[in-house]
Amino acid sequence: MSGQITISIWLFLFLIIVLVIALLDRILIPSTRWFFRRRINAVIEEIGTRLNIEMRPF
């Protein structure tokens, strides 16, 4: 039962590309979105305080 499995290089590259897209979709993009949402909400809060108006956060 110990054999070697071979796949073509294009299939291997395709699997790597799918893996990278999945990692970006599940890890990097939500954390980036959270980071910018936090900063934008802080700016909106500061503008609202300085101008004495109420703005809804993102």
PDBQT receptor file of N, H, CA, C and O in Angstrom, charges set to zero:
ATOM      1  N   MET A   1       0.801  -1.208   0.000  1.00  0.00    +0.000 N 
ATOM      2  CA  MET A   1       0.000   0.000   0.000  1.00  0.00    +0.000 C 
ATOM      3  C   MET A   1       0.834   1.258   0.000  1.00  0.00    +0.000 C 
ATOM      4  O   MET A   1       0.270   2.352   0.024  1.00  0.00    +0.000 OA
ATOM      5  N   SER A   2       2.130   1.159  -0.025  1.00  0.00    +0.000 N 
ATOM      6  H   SER A   2       2.588   0.271  -0.045  1.00  0.00    +0.000 HD
ATOM      7  CA  SER A   2       2.944   2.362  -0.071  1.00  0.00    +0.000 C 
ATOM      8  C   SER A   2       3.356   2.615  -1.511  1.00  0.00    +0.000 C 
ATOM      9  O   SER A   2       4.290   2.009  -2.037  1.00  0.00    +0.000 OA
ATOM     10  N   GLY A   3       2.632   3.524  -2.120  1.00  0.00    +0.000 N 
ATOM     11  H   GLY A   3       1.874   4.017  -1.693  1.00  0.00    +0.000 HD
ATOM     12  CA  GLY A   3       2.912   3.871  -3.504  1.00  0.00    +0.000 C 
ATOM     13  C   GLY A   3       3.073   5.368  -3.640  1.00  0.00    +0.000 C 
ATOM     14  O   GLY A   3       2.862   6.121  -2.690  1.00  0.00    +0.000 OA
ATOM     15  N   GLN A   4       3.437   5.774  -4.793  1.00  0.00    +0.000 N 
ATOM     16  H   GLN A   4       3.609   5.162  -5.565  1.00  0.00    +0.000 HD
ATOM     17  CA  GLN A   4       3.642   7.181  -5.057  1.00  0.00    +0.000 C 
ATOM     18  C   GLN A   4       2.473   7.694  -5.880  1.00  0.00    +0.000 C 
ATOM     19  O   GLN A   4       2.020   7.042  -6.822  1.00  0.00    +0.000 OA
ATOM     20  N   ILE A   5       1.991   8.881  -5.505  1.00  0.00    +0.000 N 
ATOM     21  H   ILE A   5       2.358   9.410  -4.740  1.00  0.00    +0.000 HD
ATOM     22  CA  ILE A   5       0.905   9.521  -6.242  1.00  0.00    +0.000 C 
ATOM     23  C   ILE A   5       1.504  10.692  -6.996  1.00  0.00    +0.000 C 
ATOM     24  O   ILE A   5       2.188  11.532  -6.411  1.00  0.00    +0.000 OA
ATOM     25  N   THR A   6       1.252  10.746  -8.275  1.00  0.00    +0.000 N 
ATOM     26  H   THR A   6       0.696  10.063  -8.750  1.00  0.00    +0.000 HD
ATOM     27  CA  THR A   6       1.771  11.856  -9.075  1.00  0.00    +0.000 C 
ATOM     28  C   THR A   6       0.609  12.637  -9.665  1.00  0.00    +0.000 C 
ATOM     29  O   THR A   6      -0.392  12.071 -10.104  1.00  0.00    +0.000 OA
ATOM     30  N   ILE A   7       0.770  13.940  -9.662  1.00  0.00    +0.000 N 
ATOM     31  H   ILE A   7       1.583  14.400  -9.305  1.00  0.00    +0.000 HD
ATOM     32  CA  ILE A   7      -0.203  14.819 -10.315  1.00  0.00    +0.000 C 
ATOM     33  C   ILE A   7       0.566  15.749 -11.239  1.00  0.00    +0.000 C 
ATOM     34  O   ILE A   7       1.761  15.984 -11.064  1.00  0.00    +0.000 OA
ATOM     35  N   SER A   8      -0.130  16.255 -12.197  1.00  0.00    +0.000 N 
ATOM     36  H   SER A   8      -1.101  16.064 -12.339  1.00  0.00    +0.000 HD
ATOM     37  CA  SER A   8       0.542  17.145 -13.139  1.00  0.00    +0.000 C 
ATOM     38  C   SER A   8       0.806  18.496 -12.480  1.00  0.00    +0.000 C 
ATOM     39  O   SER A   8       0.165  18.854 -11.492  1.00  0.00    +0.000 OA
ATOM     40  N   ILE A   9       1.742  19.226 -13.030  1.00  0.00    +0.000 N 
ATOM     41  H   ILE A   9       2.263  18.935 -13.832  1.00  0.00    +0.000 HD
ATOM     42  CA  ILE A   9       2.147  20.511 -12.456  1.00  0.00    +0.000 C 
ATOM     43  C   ILE A   9       1.030  21.543 -12.542  1.00  0.00    +0.000 C 
ATOM     44  O   ILE A   9       0.894  22.374 -11.644  1.00  0.00    +0.000 OA
ATOM     45  N   TRP A  10       0.228  21.507 -13.602  1.00  0.00    +0.000 N 
ATOM     46  H   TRP A  10       0.338  20.831 -14.331  1.00  0.00    +0.000 HD
ATOM     47  CA  TRP A  10      -0.856  22.478 -13.716  1.00  0.00    +0.000 C 
ATOM     48  C   TRP A  10      -1.928  22.219 -12.667  1.00  0.00    +0.000 C 
ATOM     49  O   TRP A  10      -2.536  23.165 -12.166  1.00  0.00    +0.000 OA
ATOM     50  N   LEU A  11      -2.175  20.956 -12.325  1.00  0.00    +0.000 N 
ATOM     51  H   LEU A  11      -1.681  20.187 -12.732  1.00  0.00    +0.000 HD
ATOM     52  CA  LEU A  11      -3.146  20.646 -11.285  1.00  0.00    +0.000 C 
ATOM     53  C   LEU A  11      -2.618  21.089  -9.914  1.00  0.00    +0.000 C 
ATOM     54  O   LEU A  11      -3.377  21.607  -9.095  1.00  0.00    +0.000 OA
ATOM     55  N   PHE A  12      -1.345  20.888  -9.671  1.00  0.00    +0.000 N 
ATOM     56  H   PHE A  12      -0.728  20.467 -10.337  1.00  0.00    +0.000 HD
ATOM     57  CA  PHE A  12      -0.724  21.326  -8.427  1.00  0.00    +0.000 C 
ATOM     58  C   PHE A  12      -0.795  22.849  -8.294  1.00  0.00    +0.000 C 
ATOM     59  O   PHE A  12      -1.133  23.354  -7.223  1.00  0.00    +0.000 OA
ATOM     60  N   LEU A  13      -0.486  23.581  -9.353  1.00  0.00    +0.000 N 
ATOM     61  H   LEU A  13      -0.211  23.171 -10.222  1.00  0.00    +0.000 HD
ATOM     62  CA  LEU A  13      -0.547  25.046  -9.312  1.00  0.00    +0.000 C 
ATOM     63  C   LEU A  13      -1.979  25.531  -9.106  1.00  0.00    +0.000 C 
ATOM     64  O   LEU A  13      -2.216  26.500  -8.385  1.00  0.00    +0.000 OA
ATOM     65  N   PHE A  14      -2.926  24.853  -9.740  1.00  0.00    +0.000 N 
ATOM     66  H   PHE A  14      -2.733  24.066 -10.325  1.00  0.00    +0.000 HD
ATOM     67  CA  PHE A  14      -4.335  25.201  -9.564  1.00  0.00    +0.000 C 
ATOM     68  C   PHE A  14      -4.755  25.016  -8.104  1.00  0.00    +0.000 C 
ATOM     69  O   PHE A  14      -5.455  25.863  -7.549  1.00  0.00    +0.000 OA
ATOM     70  N   LEU A  15      -4.335  23.925  -7.487  1.00  0.00    +0.000 N 
ATOM     71  H   LEU A  15      -3.766  23.238  -7.938  1.00  0.00    +0.000 HD
ATOM     72  CA  LEU A  15      -4.667  23.687  -6.085  1.00  0.00    +0.000 C 
ATOM     73  C   LEU A  15      -4.023  24.726  -5.170  1.00  0.00    +0.000 C 
ATOM     74  O   LEU A  15      -4.637  25.146  -4.189  1.00  0.00    +0.000 OA
ATOM     75  N   ILE A  16      -2.818  25.136  -5.470  1.00  0.00    +0.000 N 
ATOM     76  H   ILE A  16      -2.319  24.794  -6.267  1.00  0.00    +0.000 HD
ATOM     77  CA  ILE A  16      -2.145  26.175  -4.685  1.00  0.00    +0.000 C 
ATOM     78  C   ILE A  16      -2.884  27.511  -4.821  1.00  0.00    +0.000 C 
ATOM     79  O   ILE A  16      -3.067  28.222  -3.834  1.00  0.00    +0.000 OA
ATOM     80  N   ILE A  17      -3.299  27.843  -6.022  1.00  0.00    +0.000 N 
ATOM     81  H   ILE A  17      -3.151  27.265  -6.824  1.00  0.00    +0.000 HD
ATOM     82  CA  ILE A  17      -4.040  29.099  -6.246  1.00  0.00    +0.000 C 
ATOM     83  C   ILE A  17      -5.363  29.083  -5.492  1.00  0.00    +0.000 C 
ATOM     84  O   ILE A  17      -5.739  30.084  -4.883  1.00  0.00    +0.000 OA
ATOM     85  N   VAL A  18      -6.067  27.966  -5.526  1.00  0.00    +0.000 N 
ATOM     86  H   VAL A  18      -5.761  27.152  -6.021  1.00  0.00    +0.000 HD
ATOM     87  CA  VAL A  18      -7.328  27.855  -4.786  1.00  0.00    +0.000 C 
ATOM     88  C   VAL A  18      -7.081  27.982  -3.284  1.00  0.00    +0.000 C 
ATOM     89  O   VAL A  18      -7.870  28.609  -2.577  1.00  0.00    +0.000 OA
ATOM     90  N   LEU A  19      -6.004  27.396  -2.801  1.00  0.00    +0.000 N 
ATOM     91  H   LEU A  19      -5.363  26.887  -3.376  1.00  0.00    +0.000 HD
ATOM     92  CA  LEU A  19      -5.655  27.499  -1.393  1.00  0.00    +0.000 C 
ATOM     93  C   LEU A  19      -5.381  28.949  -0.991  1.00  0.00    +0.000 C 
ATOM     94  O   LEU A  19      -5.845  29.403   0.056  1.00  0.00    +0.000 OA
ATOM     95  N   VAL A  20      -4.642  29.664  -1.807  1.00  0.00    +0.000 N 
ATOM     96  H   VAL A  20      -4.265  29.296  -2.657  1.00  0.00    +0.000 HD
ATOM     97  CA  VAL A  20      -4.323  31.063  -1.505  1.00  0.00    +0.000 C 
ATOM     98  C   VAL A  20      -5.591  31.914  -1.508  1.00  0.00    +0.000 C 
ATOM     99  O   VAL A  20      -5.764  32.765  -0.635  1.00  0.00    +0.000 OA
ATOM    100  N   ILE A  21      -6.466  31.699  -2.465  1.00  0.00    +0.000 N 
ATOM    101  H   ILE A  21      -6.326  31.008  -3.174  1.00  0.00    +0.000 HD
ATOM    102  CA  ILE A  21      -7.726  32.450  -2.511  1.00  0.00    +0.000 C 
ATOM    103  C   ILE A  21      -8.577  32.150  -1.293  1.00  0.00    +0.000 C 
ATOM    104  O   ILE A  21      -9.184  33.055  -0.721  1.00  0.00    +0.000 OA
ATOM    105  N   ALA A  22      -8.629  30.887  -0.889  1.00  0.00    +0.000 N 
ATOM    106  H   ALA A  22      -8.136  30.151  -1.353  1.00  0.00    +0.000 HD
ATOM    107  CA  ALA A  22      -9.409  30.518   0.295  1.00  0.00    +0.000 C 
ATOM    108  C   ALA A  22      -8.835  31.154   1.550  1.00  0.00    +0.000 C 
ATOM    109  O   ALA A  22      -9.590  31.620   2.404  1.00  0.00    +0.000 OA
ATOM    110  N   LEU A  23      -7.520  31.182   1.679  1.00  0.00    +0.000 N 
ATOM    111  H   LEU A  23      -6.907  30.804   0.985  1.00  0.00    +0.000 HD
ATOM    112  CA  LEU A  23      -6.905  31.825   2.842  1.00  0.00    +0.000 C 
ATOM    113  C   LEU A  23      -7.179  33.323   2.871  1.00  0.00    +0.000 C 
ATOM    114  O   LEU A  23      -7.463  33.884   3.929  1.00  0.00    +0.000 OA
ATOM    115  N   LEU A  24      -7.095  33.966   1.719  1.00  0.00    +0.000 N 
ATOM    116  H   LEU A  24      -6.864  33.510   0.860  1.00  0.00    +0.000 HD
ATOM    117  CA  LEU A  24      -7.402  35.397   1.658  1.00  0.00    +0.000 C 
ATOM    118  C   LEU A  24      -8.851  35.661   2.030  1.00  0.00    +0.000 C 
ATOM    119  O   LEU A  24      -9.153  36.611   2.752  1.00  0.00    +0.000 OA
ATOM    120  N   ASP A  25      -9.736  34.823   1.538  1.00  0.00    +0.000 N 
ATOM    121  H   ASP A  25      -9.490  34.051   0.951  1.00  0.00    +0.000 HD
ATOM    122  CA  ASP A  25     -11.157  35.017   1.773  1.00  0.00    +0.000 C 
ATOM    123  C   ASP A  25     -11.527  34.807   3.233  1.00  0.00    +0.000 C 
ATOM    124  O   ASP A  25     -12.382  35.518   3.762  1.00  0.00    +0.000 OA
ATOM    125  N   ARG A  26     -10.906  33.854   3.883  1.00  0.00    +0.000 N 
ATOM    126  H   ARG A  26     -10.212  33.277   3.453  1.00  0.00    +0.000 HD
ATOM    127  CA  ARG A  26     -11.291  33.499   5.251  1.00  0.00    +0.000 C 
ATOM    128  C   ARG A  26     -10.504  34.209   6.337  1.00  0.00    +0.000 C 
ATOM    129  O   ARG A  26     -11.006  34.352   7.452  1.00  0.00    +0.000 OA
ATOM    130  N   ILE A  27      -9.297  34.656   6.056  1.00  0.00    +0.000 N 
ATOM    131  H   ILE A  27      -8.889  34.540   5.151  1.00  0.00    +0.000 HD
ATOM    132  CA  ILE A  27      -8.450  35.219   7.111  1.00  0.00    +0.000 C 
ATOM    133  C   ILE A  27      -8.112  36.679   6.864  1.00  0.00    +0.000 C 
ATOM    134  O   ILE A  27      -8.411  37.534   7.699  1.00  0.00    +0.000 OA
ATOM    135  N   LEU A  28      -7.500  36.972   5.739  1.00  0.00    +0.000 N 
ATOM    136  H   LEU A  28      -7.257  36.278   5.061  1.00  0.00    +0.000 HD
ATOM    137  CA  LEU A  28      -6.941  38.302   5.517  1.00  0.00    +0.000 C 
ATOM    138  C   LEU A  28      -8.011  39.364   5.262  1.00  0.00    +0.000 C 
ATOM    139  O   LEU A  28      -7.944  40.451   5.836  1.00  0.00    +0.000 OA
ATOM    140  N   ILE A  29      -8.969  39.074   4.434  1.00  0.00    +0.000 N 
ATOM    141  H   ILE A  29      -9.023  38.190   3.968  1.00  0.00    +0.000 HD
ATOM    142  CA  ILE A  29      -9.968  40.084   4.076  1.00  0.00    +0.000 C 
ATOM    143  C   ILE A  29     -10.843  40.485   5.264  1.00  0.00    +0.000 C 
ATOM    144  O   ILE A  29     -11.057  41.682   5.453  1.00  0.00    +0.000 OA
ATOM    145  N   PRO A  30     -11.369  39.549   6.085  1.00  0.00    +0.000 N 
ATOM    146  CA  PRO A  30     -12.153  39.995   7.252  1.00  0.00    +0.000 C 
ATOM    147  C   PRO A  30     -11.344  40.799   8.263  1.00  0.00    +0.000 C 
ATOM    148  O   PRO A  30     -11.862  41.755   8.840  1.00  0.00    +0.000 OA
ATOM    149  N   SER A  31     -10.097  40.434   8.485  1.00  0.00    +0.000 N 
ATOM    150  H   SER A  31      -9.676  39.657   8.017  1.00  0.00    +0.000 HD
ATOM    151  CA  SER A  31      -9.304  41.197   9.451  1.00  0.00    +0.000 C 
ATOM    152  C   SER A  31      -8.979  42.588   8.916  1.00  0.00    +0.000 C 
ATOM    153  O   SER A  31      -8.953  43.554   9.679  1.00  0.00    +0.000 OA
ATOM    154  N   THR A  32      -8.735  42.696   7.626  1.00  0.00    +0.000 N 
ATOM    155  H   THR A  32      -8.756  41.912   7.007  1.00  0.00    +0.000 HD
ATOM    156  CA  THR A  32      -8.488  44.010   7.026  1.00  0.00    +0.000 C 
ATOM    157  C   THR A  32      -9.740  44.872   7.094  1.00  0.00    +0.000 C 
ATOM    158  O   THR A  32      -9.671  46.064   7.393  1.00  0.00    +0.000 OA
ATOM    159  N   ARG A  33     -10.879  44.260   6.814  1.00  0.00    +0.000 N 
ATOM    160  H   ARG A  33     -10.935  43.292   6.571  1.00  0.00    +0.000 HD
ATOM    161  CA  ARG A  33     -12.143  44.984   6.883  1.00  0.00    +0.000 C 
ATOM    162  C   ARG A  33     -12.400  45.480   8.316  1.00  0.00    +0.000 C 
ATOM    163  O   ARG A  33     -12.843  46.612   8.511  1.00  0.00    +0.000 OA
ATOM    164  N   TRP A  34     -12.124  44.641   9.304  1.00  0.00    +0.000 N 
ATOM    165  H   TRP A  34     -11.764  43.721   9.146  1.00  0.00    +0.000 HD
ATOM    166  CA  TRP A  34     -12.290  45.035  10.705  1.00  0.00    +0.000 C 
ATOM    167  C   TRP A  34     -11.367  46.194  11.054  1.00  0.00    +0.000 C 
ATOM    168  O   TRP A  34     -11.781  47.139  11.724  1.00  0.00    +0.000 OA
ATOM    169  N   PHE A  35     -10.116  46.126  10.602  1.00  0.00    +0.000 N 
ATOM    170  H   PHE A  35      -9.779  45.357  10.057  1.00  0.00    +0.000 HD
ATOM    171  CA  PHE A  35      -9.144  47.178  10.902  1.00  0.00    +0.000 C 
ATOM    172  C   PHE A  35      -9.608  48.516  10.346  1.00  0.00    +0.000 C 
ATOM    173  O   PHE A  35      -9.601  49.517  11.063  1.00  0.00    +0.000 OA
ATOM    174  N   PHE A  36     -10.011  48.551   9.076  1.00  0.00    +0.000 N 
ATOM    175  H   PHE A  36     -10.017  47.739   8.493  1.00  0.00    +0.000 HD
ATOM    176  CA  PHE A  36     -10.431  49.818   8.472  1.00  0.00    +0.000 C 
ATOM    177  C   PHE A  36     -11.758  50.303   9.042  1.00  0.00    +0.000 C 
ATOM    178  O   PHE A  36     -11.952  51.510   9.190  1.00  0.00    +0.000 OA
ATOM    179  N   ARG A  37     -12.674  49.399   9.364  1.00  0.00    +0.000 N 
ATOM    180  H   ARG A  37     -12.516  48.418   9.244  1.00  0.00    +0.000 HD
ATOM    181  CA  ARG A  37     -13.946  49.806   9.950  1.00  0.00    +0.000 C 
ATOM    182  C   ARG A  37     -13.717  50.475  11.302  1.00  0.00    +0.000 C 
ATOM    183  O   ARG A  37     -14.378  51.459  11.633  1.00  0.00    +0.000 OA
ATOM    184  N   ARG A  38     -12.777  49.938  12.082  1.00  0.00    +0.000 N 
ATOM    185  H   ARG A  38     -12.240  49.139  11.813  1.00  0.00    +0.000 HD
ATOM    186  CA  ARG A  38     -12.462  50.521  13.384  1.00  0.00    +0.000 C 
ATOM    187  C   ARG A  38     -11.889  51.921  13.216  1.00  0.00    +0.000 C 
ATOM    188  O   ARG A  38     -12.266  52.832  13.953  1.00  0.00    +0.000 OA
ATOM    189  N   ARG A  39     -10.991  52.106  12.268  1.00  0.00    +0.000 N 
ATOM    190  H   ARG A  39     -10.684  51.366  11.670  1.00  0.00    +0.000 HD
ATOM    191  CA  ARG A  39     -10.381  53.430  12.059  1.00  0.00    +0.000 C 
ATOM    192  C   ARG A  39     -11.396  54.420  11.508  1.00  0.00    +0.000 C 
ATOM    193  O   ARG A  39     -11.412  55.578  11.924  1.00  0.00    +0.000 OA
ATOM    194  N   ILE A  40     -12.244  53.988  10.580  1.00  0.00    +0.000 N 
ATOM    195  H   ILE A  40     -12.232  53.047  10.242  1.00  0.00    +0.000 HD
ATOM    196  CA  ILE A  40     -13.252  54.884  10.009  1.00  0.00    +0.000 C 
ATOM    197  C   ILE A  40     -14.248  55.309  11.075  1.00  0.00    +0.000 C 
ATOM    198  O   ILE A  40     -14.646  56.473  11.129  1.00  0.00    +0.000 OA
ATOM    199  N   ASN A  41     -14.655  54.368  11.927  1.00  0.00    +0.000 N 
ATOM    200  H   ASN A  41     -14.332  53.422  11.883  1.00  0.00    +0.000 HD
ATOM    201  CA  ASN A  41     -15.581  54.729  13.001  1.00  0.00    +0.000 C 
ATOM    202  C   ASN A  41     -14.949  55.715  13.984  1.00  0.00    +0.000 C 
ATOM    203  O   ASN A  41     -15.638  56.586  14.515  1.00  0.00    +0.000 OA
ATOM    204  N   ALA A  42     -13.648  55.586  14.227  1.00  0.00    +0.000 N 
ATOM    205  H   ALA A  42     -13.088  54.878  13.796  1.00  0.00    +0.000 HD
ATOM    206  CA  ALA A  42     -12.969  56.549  15.100  1.00  0.00    +0.000 C 
ATOM    207  C   ALA A  42     -12.958  57.935  14.466  1.00  0.00    +0.000 C 
ATOM    208  O   ALA A  42     -13.152  58.935  15.158  1.00  0.00    +0.000 OA
ATOM    209  N   VAL A  43     -12.732  58.002  13.157  1.00  0.00    +0.000 N 
ATOM    210  H   VAL A  43     -12.574  57.190  12.595  1.00  0.00    +0.000 HD
ATOM    211  CA  VAL A  43     -12.743  59.291  12.450  1.00  0.00    +0.000 C 
ATOM    212  C   VAL A  43     -14.139  59.895  12.473  1.00  0.00    +0.000 C 
ATOM    213  O   VAL A  43     -14.286  61.098  12.689  1.00  0.00    +0.000 OA
ATOM    214  N   ILE A  44     -15.157  59.086  12.256  1.00  0.00    +0.000 N 
ATOM    215  H   ILE A  44     -15.038  58.109  12.080  1.00  0.00    +0.000 HD
ATOM    216  CA  ILE A  44     -16.539  59.587  12.286  1.00  0.00    +0.000 C 
ATOM    217  C   ILE A  44     -16.877  60.101  13.683  1.00  0.00    +0.000 C 
ATOM    218  O   ILE A  44     -17.530  61.134  13.826  1.00  0.00    +0.000 OA
ATOM    219  N   GLU A  45     -16.438  59.389  14.699  1.00  0.00    +0.000 N 
ATOM    220  H   GLU A  45     -15.907  58.549  14.582  1.00  0.00    +0.000 HD
ATOM    221  CA  GLU A  45     -16.670  59.835  16.072  1.00  0.00    +0.000 C 
ATOM    222  C   GLU A  45     -15.973  61.174  16.341  1.00  0.00    +0.000 C 
ATOM    223  O   GLU A  45     -16.548  62.061  16.972  1.00  0.00    +0.000 OA
ATOM    224  N   GLU A  46     -14.752  61.313  15.865  1.00  0.00    +0.000 N 
ATOM    225  H   GLU A  46     -14.285  60.593  15.352  1.00  0.00    +0.000 HD
ATOM    226  CA  GLU A  46     -14.002  62.567  16.066  1.00  0.00    +0.000 C 
ATOM    227  C   GLU A  46     -14.665  63.728  15.316  1.00  0.00    +0.000 C 
ATOM    228  O   GLU A  46     -14.788  64.825  15.860  1.00  0.00    +0.000 OA
ATOM    229  N   ILE A  47     -15.082  63.496  14.095  1.00  0.00    +0.000 N 
ATOM    230  H   ILE A  47     -14.982  62.604  13.653  1.00  0.00    +0.000 HD
ATOM    231  CA  ILE A  47     -15.764  64.550  13.330  1.00  0.00    +0.000 C 
ATOM    232  C   ILE A  47     -17.064  64.943  14.012  1.00  0.00    +0.000 C 
ATOM    233  O   ILE A  47     -17.392  66.125  14.113  1.00  0.00    +0.000 OA
ATOM    234  N   GLY A  48     -17.802  63.940  14.481  1.00  0.00    +0.000 N 
ATOM    235  H   GLY A  48     -17.535  62.980  14.399  1.00  0.00    +0.000 HD
ATOM    236  CA  GLY A  48     -19.054  64.231  15.181  1.00  0.00    +0.000 C 
ATOM    237  C   GLY A  48     -18.835  65.038  16.445  1.00  0.00    +0.000 C 
ATOM    238  O   GLY A  48     -19.643  65.905  16.777  1.00  0.00    +0.000 OA
ATOM    239  N   THR A  49     -17.756  64.762  17.149  1.00  0.00    +0.000 N 
ATOM    240  H   THR A  49     -17.099  64.058  16.880  1.00  0.00    +0.000 HD
ATOM    241  CA  THR A  49     -17.449  65.506  18.372  1.00  0.00    +0.000 C 
ATOM    242  C   THR A  49     -17.046  66.942  18.051  1.00  0.00    +0.000 C 
ATOM    243  O   THR A  49     -17.496  67.877  18.713  1.00  0.00    +0.000 OA
ATOM    244  N   ARG A  50     -16.206  67.117  17.046  1.00  0.00    +0.000 N 
ATOM    245  H   ARG A  50     -15.841  66.357  16.508  1.00  0.00    +0.000 HD
ATOM    246  CA  ARG A  50     -15.733  68.471  16.716  1.00  0.00    +0.000 C 
ATOM    247  C   ARG A  50     -16.837  69.344  16.126  1.00  0.00    +0.000 C 
ATOM    248  O   ARG A  50     -16.922  70.533  16.433  1.00  0.00    +0.000 OA
ATOM    249  N   LEU A  51     -17.673  68.762  15.288  1.00  0.00    +0.000 N 
ATOM    250  H   LEU A  51     -17.604  67.796  15.039  1.00  0.00    +0.000 HD
ATOM    251  CA  LEU A  51     -18.713  69.560  14.625  1.00  0.00    +0.000 C 
ATOM    252  C   LEU A  51     -20.033  69.547  15.387  1.00  0.00    +0.000 C 
ATOM    253  O   LEU A  51     -20.993  70.206  14.990  1.00  0.00    +0.000 OA
ATOM    254  N   ASN A  52     -20.075  68.798  16.477  1.00  0.00    +0.000 N 
ATOM    255  H   ASN A  52     -19.294  68.262  16.800  1.00  0.00    +0.000 HD
ATOM    256  CA  ASN A  52     -21.286  68.703  17.293  1.00  0.00    +0.000 C 
ATOM    257  C   ASN A  52     -22.478  68.214  16.482  1.00  0.00    +0.000 C 
ATOM    258  O   ASN A  52     -23.576  68.763  16.581  1.00  0.00    +0.000 OA
ATOM    259  N   ILE A  53     -22.253  67.173  15.679  1.00  0.00    +0.000 N 
ATOM    260  H   ILE A  53     -21.362  66.726  15.599  1.00  0.00    +0.000 HD
ATOM    261  CA  ILE A  53     -23.331  66.533  14.928  1.00  0.00    +0.000 C 
ATOM    262  C   ILE A  53     -23.273  65.031  15.198  1.00  0.00    +0.000 C 
ATOM    263  O   ILE A  53     -22.255  64.503  15.645  1.00  0.00    +0.000 OA
ATOM    264  N   GLU A  54     -24.375  64.366  14.920  1.00  0.00    +0.000 N 
ATOM    265  H   GLU A  54     -25.202  64.795  14.557  1.00  0.00    +0.000 HD
ATOM    266  CA  GLU A  54     -24.421  62.930  15.134  1.00  0.00    +0.000 C 
ATOM    267  C   GLU A  54     -24.411  62.221  13.785  1.00  0.00    +0.000 C 
ATOM    268  O   GLU A  54     -25.263  62.468  12.931  1.00  0.00    +0.000 OA
ATOM    269  N   MET A  55     -23.431  61.334  13.608  1.00  0.00    +0.000 N 
ATOM    270  H   MET A  55     -22.739  61.133  14.302  1.00  0.00    +0.000 HD
ATOM    271  CA  MET A  55     -23.327  60.554  12.384  1.00  0.00    +0.000 C 
ATOM    272  C   MET A  55     -23.355  59.070  12.756  1.00  0.00    +0.000 C 
ATOM    273  O   MET A  55     -22.764  58.660  13.755  1.00  0.00    +0.000 OA
ATOM    274  N   ARG A  56     -24.035  58.289  11.958  1.00  0.00    +0.000 N 
ATOM    275  H   ARG A  56     -24.516  58.622  11.147  1.00  0.00    +0.000 HD
ATOM    276  CA  ARG A  56     -24.083  56.850  12.227  1.00  0.00    +0.000 C 
ATOM    277  C   ARG A  56     -22.778  56.206  11.792  1.00  0.00    +0.000 C 
ATOM    278  O   ARG A  56     -22.274  56.508  10.710  1.00  0.00    +0.000 OA
ATOM    279  N   PRO A  57     -22.218  55.321  12.616  1.00  0.00    +0.000 N 
ATOM    280  CA  PRO A  57     -20.987  54.618  12.229  1.00  0.00    +0.000 C 
ATOM    281  C   PRO A  57     -21.266  53.551  11.191  1.00  0.00    +0.000 C 
ATOM    282  O   PRO A  57     -22.415  53.164  10.977  1.00  0.00    +0.000 OA
ATOM    283  N   PHE A  58     -20.208  53.076  10.544  1.00  0.00    +0.000 N 
ATOM    284  H   PHE A  58     -19.275  53.390  10.717  1.00  0.00    +0.000 HD
ATOM    285  CA  PHE A  58     -20.345  52.000   9.566  1.00  0.00    +0.000 C 
ATOM    286  C   PHE A  58     -20.706  50.730  10.273  1.00  0.00    +0.000 C 
ATOM    287  O   PHE A  58     -20.871  49.692   9.632  1.00  0.00    +0.000 OA
TER     288      PHE A  58
